[in-house]
């Protein structure tokens, strides 16, 4: 059964009943055994909500990716008090964003790492879905009108103009593991949200282009945009989970290219390490909503790329010596030495030396290796031929070897990974700084960050590490391989040495994205803190922020509502100590010097006249603050950089256990999807044959159209001239309901020389979404590389009208990973029901939340006056 409101209700109801029955017993056992008090799990409402969300996510893994996306990316009616205005960020803004990314990557990295410069610019819609959100009571009473008395603004444009006076603005980027989620709605103030394209249909870097386009749309709007340009210093980024990771990526791109950055960013449970190399991924499964085996799903034509496990399994013993070394994937940018090794392997010149153990492989990696000693490093010989006699390998013919997994037993032979794990990026891309931003060369010189995390979430350690890396870039250096393989990251290590102002708060007992549970006292505190942070960074001048980078926390604390004792959730219960790991030494040798904890990393306040770089706090179940333990007691902060960003045995085998079970359970569905892929490919071929017979022409068809081809290339290089109109004057076009869009650069038929990830629908022809994308580009909204838009024959139109999934008169609906779905039958949607549940759970605390609004306002006034006094 697909993911629907009905199936979700049927799946969740037994969980609700079970939680009611067992809550009291589990609460008593927890308090008796661990001597812990006042954890969120003690609240029946949190316990119910936690298990409901966890159960729903498990339901999602039992369905296809498309089904879950269709449910979660559904348009849900907004409350009457909210003003929600849907708009489309135009293709022109998308093109500006693409040009910025082209500049950031460079041609070589685009070709080798990204897979090309065109495929990630292909989209189905005529832009990016986005929404302006505010409370109706905040709108200006003055209605704007166009200067021309004969024309008037639309209702949406008029309302957007009435928002111009509402400052500041939050650009919110939703989470959802980069593959599911809905536009966030109920955030107070003026908010702009973006429905970026999601994986696996639109993998990395598609989401980055869309988020960057949204930011540029705000600060550099097109001439016909209804809003005024918004100063960057009045914008705050915010996001949760994958969205928070995108916020961080956006900040680093703007910083690297010297573009104006926003005033600050709120990162809620940012997902920043897609290799899962930190220890909490192994220990916090019981206290988090994320499945231990990750986001697996029922097979479909879309995902996974290899529907049936490869021979030997998705993970198997390696059959080759390095490269790559255990824990690493093969490089996408091979050096000359690596090409020599690949050429020797492809020539079939292998040694008889037995397969090495992991320890032997790693020892060889530590010793200098050149092309001259490939025999020693890789166990390869030329068997009578000299390596110099081999023809140099063309980099385009370079073949990747499977990633090797770092084993817990150094004497073991490493395993190798033969299937893609993450939906967002290929395994070889996972350590790229724009995929896993915790591995940036430097996270310094960014605007102030407010980082929120749950102490019980799987990715807690990477969040804590991220916060400290940003605040102290010189004390938490990047991996050598990151610096070695990317010139920009090498430069960033030297360019960006100033610590970023970071406020880190860890919420006791809370799971991933603590702010979801709005009825909890600590979540209400989080919302007050977010509001205070946004006001603080957007209202104070840079000089004032330097003196006081964070709001004073005292005004935001929530008075206790009972006489319970304070939390006894100690650091030893939370973070593993160094004694529990193999690192051993109290001061790791990879640290150049001890961290200057200003004035102490756990202190909430600061000495007069002292500029603080980082504030580190824990938040208990009542929203009360206490200092975080010293960095020396946090294992995640004492791991050498060389041990991070690696594919490790334990988390990989957790994924394998779940995927193997799904392969057995859904084998029949996988074989059925494989047959459907073949049928869809045949259908795509027939569609293109019909299009060509109906007058379709592409720039690649004839040398006579070379000027038009040059023009299409000039667009991506930013050199558009009047050549286009001259070149196409003599081209006859068939009339149709479609058109060639001057701002649409590329389409699915322009990617012959590109190598996108295997899940990307831009170049595929074997999924319904890929066919919808292709048909829209051919018949409805063609890129400039199409010289004609064919007119559908009457027989084809009749055939389409009989297909319930087709319509000859309108473009086909695009993927749920890009386009919001509409509720057509049921007036009540599951996400709206969830909103009502949260309202019910939190109704008793509504008065307290209203008081919190006044507290925030008073706090901002106090902060401003305090800073003014100190500066005087």
KACORSUL-V80295 format. One record per backbone hydrogen bond with DSSP energy under -0.5 kcal/mol. NH is the residue of the N-H (numbers start at 1). CO is the residue of the C=O. If there is no record, write none. Layout:
# KACORSUL-V80295
nh-><NH | NH>
co-><CO | CO>
This chain:
# KACORSUL-V80295
nh-><4 | 8 | 9 | 10 | 11 | 12 | 13 | 14 | 16 | 17 | 18 | 19 | 20 | 21 | 22 | 23 | 26 | 27 | 28 | 29 | 30 | 31 | 32 | 33 | 34 | 35 | 36 | 42 | 43 | 44 | 47 | 48 | 49 | 50 | 51 | 52 | 53 | 54 | 55 | 56 | 57 | 58 | 59 | 60 | 61 | 62 | 62 | 63 | 68 | 69 | 70 | 71 | 72 | 73 | 74 | 75 | 82 | 83 | 84 | 85 | 85 | 86 | 87 | 89 | 91 | 93 | 94 | 95 | 96 | 97 | 98 | 99 | 100 | 101 | 102 | 103 | 104 | 105 | 106 | 110 | 111 | 112 | 113 | 114 | 115 | 116 | 121 | 122 | 122 | 128 | 130 | 131 | 132 | 133 | 134 | 136 | 138 | 139 | 140 | 143 | 144 | 149 | 151 | 158 | 159 | 160 | 161 | 162 | 163 | 164 | 166 | 167 | 169 | 170 | 171 | 171 | 172 | 172 | 173 | 174 | 179 | 180 | 187 | 190 | 191 | 191 | 192 | 193 | 194 | 195 | 196 | 198 | 199 | 202 | 203 | 204 | 206 | 209 | 210 | 211 | 212 | 213 | 214 | 215 | 216 | 217 | 218 | 219 | 220 | 225 | 230 | 231 | 234 | 235 | 236 | 237 | 238 | 239 | 240 | 241 | 243 | 245 | 246 | 247 | 248 | 249 | 250 | 251 | 252 | 253 | 254 | 255 | 256 | 257 | 258 | 259 | 263 | 263 | 264 | 265 | 266 | 267 | 267 | 268 | 268 | 269 | 269 | 271 | 272 | 276 | 281 | 282 | 283 | 284 | 287 | 288 | 294 | 296 | 298 | 300 | 307 | 313 | 316 | 318 | 327 | 328 | 330 | 339 | 340 | 341 | 342 | 343 | 344 | 345 | 346 | 347 | 348 | 349 | 350 | 351 | 358 | 359 | 361 | 362 | 363 | 364 | 365 | 366 | 367 | 373 | 374 | 376 | 377 | 378 | 379 | 379 | 380 | 385 | 389 | 390 | 390 | 397 | 398 | 403 | 404 | 405 | 406 | 407 | 410 | 412 | 414 | 416 | 417 | 418 | 418 | 419 | 429 | 430 | 430 | 432 | 435 | 436 | 437 | 438 | 439 | 440 | 444 | 445 | 448 | 449 | 450 | 451 | 451 | 452 | 453 | 455 | 456 | 457 | 460 | 463 | 464 | 465 | 466 | 467 | 468 | 469 | 470 | 471 | 472 | 475 | 476 | 483 | 484 | 485 | 486 | 490 | 491 | 492 | 493 | 494 | 494 | 495 | 496 | 497 | 500 | 501 | 502 | 503 | 504 | 504 | 505 | 506 | 507 | 507 | 508 | 508 | 510 | 516 | 517 | 518 | 520 | 522 | 524 | 525 | 526 | 527 | 528 | 529 | 530 | 531 | 532 | 533 | 534 | 535 | 536 | 537 | 538 | 539 | 540 | 545 | 546 | 547 | 548 | 556 | 557 | 557 | 558 | 559 | 570 | 573 | 574 | 575 | 580 | 581 | 584 | 585 | 588 | 591 | 597 | 598 | 599 | 603 | 610 | 612 | 615 | 616 | 617 | 618 | 619 | 620 | 621 | 623 | 626 | 628 | 633 | 634 | 635 | 635 | 637 | 638 | 639 | 643 | 644 | 647 | 648 | 649 | 652 | 653 | 654 | 655 | 656 | 657 | 658 | 659 | 660 | 661 | 662 | 663 | 664 | 665 | 666 | 667 | 670 | 671 | 672 | 673 | 674 | 675 | 676 | 677 | 678 | 679 | 680 | 681 | 682 | 683 | 684 | 685 | 686 | 687 | 688 | 689 | 690 | 691 | 692 | 693 | 694 | 695 | 696 | 699 | 701 | 705 | 706 | 709 | 710 | 711 | 712 | 713 | 714 | 715 | 716 | 717 | 718 | 719 | 724 | 726 | 727 | 728 | 729 | 731 | 732 | 739 | 741 | 741 | 742 | 744 | 745 | 750 | 751 | 754 | 755 | 760 | 761 | 763 | 771 | 772 | 773 | 774 | 775 | 776 | 777 | 778 | 779 | 780 | 781 | 782 | 784 | 786 | 787 | 787 | 788 | 790 | 791 | 792 | 797 | 798 | 799 | 800 | 801 | 802 | 803 | 804 | 806 | 810 | 818 | 819 | 821 | 824 | 829 | 833 | 834 | 835 | 836 | 837 | 838 | 839 | 840 | 841 | 842 | 843 | 843 | 845 | 846 | 849 | 850 | 851 | 852 | 853 | 854 | 855 | 856 | 857 | 858 | 859 | 860 | 861 | 862 | 863 | 864 | 865 | 866 | 867 | 868 | 869 | 870 | 871 | 872>
co-><2 | 4 | 5 | 6 | 7 | 8 | 9 | 10 | 12 | 13 | 14 | 15 | 16 | 17 | 18 | 19 | 22 | 23 | 24 | 25 | 26 | 27 | 28 | 29 | 30 | 31 | 30 | 39 | 40 | 42 | 43 | 44 | 45 | 46 | 47 | 48 | 49 | 50 | 51 | 52 | 53 | 54 | 55 | 56 | 57 | 58 | 59 | 60 | 64 | 65 | 66 | 67 | 68 | 69 | 71 | 821 | 79 | 134 | 82 | 83 | 132 | 84 | 130 | 128 | 126 | 90 | 90 | 91 | 92 | 93 | 94 | 95 | 96 | 97 | 98 | 99 | 100 | 101 | 102 | 106 | 107 | 108 | 109 | 109 | 110 | 110 | 118 | 118 | 119 | 89 | 87 | 193 | 85 | 191 | 83 | 81 | 135 | 136 | 162 | 141 | 142 | 147 | 148 | 154 | 155 | 156 | 157 | 158 | 160 | 161 | 163 | 165 | 234 | 190 | 169 | 236 | 170 | 192 | 238 | 172 | 176 | 176 | 185 | 168 | 133 | 189 | 170 | 131 | 172 | 129 | 194 | 817 | 178 | 198 | 200 | 424 | 203 | 205 | 206 | 207 | 208 | 209 | 210 | 211 | 212 | 213 | 214 | 215 | 216 | 222 | 218 | 229 | 231 | 232 | 169 | 264 | 171 | 266 | 173 | 268 | 240 | 241 | 242 | 243 | 244 | 245 | 246 | 247 | 248 | 249 | 250 | 251 | 252 | 253 | 255 | 254 | 232 | 235 | 235 | 448 | 237 | 265 | 450 | 239 | 266 | 267 | 452 | 241 | 270 | 273 | 278 | 279 | 279 | 280 | 284 | 285 | 291 | 294 | 63 | 303 | 305 | 310 | 416 | 414 | 404 | 325 | 401 | 335 | 336 | 337 | 338 | 339 | 340 | 341 | 342 | 343 | 345 | 344 | 348 | 379 | 412 | 410 | 357 | 358 | 359 | 360 | 361 | 362 | 363 | 370 | 371 | 373 | 373 | 374 | 374 | 375 | 374 | 382 | 386 | 386 | 387 | 394 | 395 | 417 | 328 | 415 | 647 | 405 | 408 | 409 | 412 | 316 | 403 | 314 | 416 | 314 | 426 | 426 | 427 | 429 | 432 | 432 | 435 | 272 | 436 | 437 | 496 | 498 | 263 | 501 | 265 | 449 | 503 | 267 | 505 | 507 | 510 | 454 | 457 | 459 | 460 | 461 | 462 | 463 | 464 | 465 | 466 | 467 | 468 | 472 | 472 | 479 | 480 | 481 | 482 | 486 | 487 | 488 | 489 | 490 | 491 | 491 | 492 | 495 | 470 | 446 | 613 | 449 | 502 | 615 | 451 | 617 | 453 | 505 | 506 | 619 | 507 | 513 | 514 | 516 | 517 | 621 | 520 | 521 | 522 | 523 | 524 | 525 | 526 | 527 | 528 | 529 | 530 | 531 | 532 | 533 | 534 | 535 | 536 | 541 | 542 | 543 | 544 | 553 | 553 | 554 | 623 | 557 | 568 | 570 | 570 | 571 | 577 | 578 | 578 | 583 | 586 | 588 | 595 | 596 | 597 | 600 | 607 | 610 | 502 | 601 | 504 | 626 | 506 | 624 | 38 | 620 | 618 | 616 | 630 | 631 | 576 | 633 | 634 | 635 | 636 | 640 | 641 | 327 | 646 | 406 | 648 | 649 | 650 | 651 | 652 | 653 | 654 | 655 | 656 | 657 | 658 | 659 | 660 | 661 | 662 | 664 | 666 | 667 | 668 | 669 | 670 | 671 | 672 | 673 | 674 | 675 | 676 | 677 | 678 | 679 | 680 | 681 | 682 | 683 | 684 | 685 | 686 | 687 | 688 | 689 | 690 | 692 | 691 | 785 | 698 | 702 | 703 | 705 | 706 | 707 | 708 | 709 | 710 | 711 | 712 | 713 | 715 | 714 | 721 | 722 | 723 | 724 | 726 | 728 | 730 | 780 | 739 | 782 | 740 | 741 | 743 | 747 | 748 | 751 | 115 | 757 | 201 | 760 | 767 | 768 | 769 | 770 | 771 | 772 | 773 | 774 | 775 | 776 | 776 | 739 | 744 | 783 | 697 | 785 | 697 | 788 | 694 | 790 | 793 | 794 | 795 | 796 | 797 | 798 | 800 | 802 | 803 | 807 | 815 | 815 | 73 | 822 | 827 | 829 | 830 | 831 | 832 | 833 | 834 | 835 | 836 | 837 | 838 | 839 | 840 | 842 | 843 | 845 | 846 | 847 | 848 | 849 | 850 | 851 | 852 | 853 | 854 | 855 | 856 | 857 | 858 | 859 | 860 | 861 | 862 | 863 | 864 | 865 | 866 | 867 | 868>
